[in-house]
């Protein structure tokens, strides 16, 4: 007797459905994991920039001038120091956060990591860090807490 072997259309459709269900579960989880690692990278860059600002303050007793390589400034325009990257990742590549210094005075500052590129629509919004180590988020999706984003 001549017996044919192979897959039936029903078997093939079951495999396609199972693969579709697994992809539907795995892909969002993977995307959230990638976003979480990019958030951690931005937080690390903010903490490193904060350490640089504190080091400058220790030497000069002011945050003014930390943005222009050490020349004492007026704290009007605060740019990222020349020795520090103005984007995340700090080692180059396509930026997904831009770093800025704002609200700088002789005794205080606020650092901000603003979303851009692939992170532009991230639910956690933009990260901020002050000289007193207050960690916050801005422009986040409604209901998202800073404690869930700053980890």
Buried (B, 14 or more C-beta within 10 A) or exposed (E): EEEEEEEEEEEEEEEEEEEEEEEEEEEEEEEEEEBBEBBEBBBBBBBBBBEBBBEBBEEBEBBBBBBBEBEEBEBEEBBBBEEBBBBBBBEEEEBBBBBBBEBBEBEEBBBBBBBBBBBEEBBBBBBBBBBEEEBBBEEBEEEBEBEEBBE
